[in-house]
Amino acid sequence: MIVANWKMNGSKKLIIEWLDLVSKNIEINQTKKCIFCPPNSYLDFTGTLLKESYKDIRLGAQQCDSELSSPLTGGTNSQMLVDIGCEFVIIGHSEQRIRLKESNQILADKLKNSIRMNLKPIFCIGESLQQKKNNQTKDILIEQLDALSGNLVSECILAYEPVWAIGTGENAEISYIEEIHAFIKEQLVNKTSSKNYISVLYGGSVNLHNCKEIYSSDNVDGLLIGGASLVADTFTKIYNMS
Ligand code: PGA
């Protein structure tokens, strides 16, 4: 699974150009889904385009609100996302966690309601630089995984995104990624009695030069790509090389 997370970038014109180029050049492999997450304001527009012309690319949202029904000005719930064609939603991205001060309870509600609406959550976890320096990485991951109750685990996709690697050009070393992914998988297995395989993606400064090595690790089941996903040619090459 290769996910393009556009964050707060793009326009209708850029989305059309990107979809045209990516869909022409991508060597689509049904076991490696290609997921496009444009900003929420373009989701409906993108959903229509995907349905009509670009069936190999799946739609994901970058965030949703925690409740299905509440008088929340500016809110978008998971039911609305499904209604406009989303199949995936990113939950707990560090940029949202930090800015909105999202608690585990809020994140747990987001996860629960998305799953209820048949929207597959991509649940992001990861430590800050300070936490890494203090050797707190594993404790922090355990704490973040507390938002995932046992019965939700098998319905989620996880994404390990060390905060210090996001948008910095400094991806984690492959040995570190392998160690942490193995640790996350161990925690997930302990949380659930389900035998379903739970994918763990890596995100944080993935680019054309490091994607192959990172994706080739047995413990890495996909990539969550921010900056390098914005240019169609780069994203296509990453998809095809991985
Ligand atoms: P980046 O972002 O690839 O630009 O580091 C990844 C993400 O935030 O999902």
Residues whose N, C-alpha, C, O or C-beta is under 5 A from the ligand:
A	BS01	PGA	N5 A165 I166 G167 T168 G203 G204 S205 V206 L224 I225 G226 G227 A228
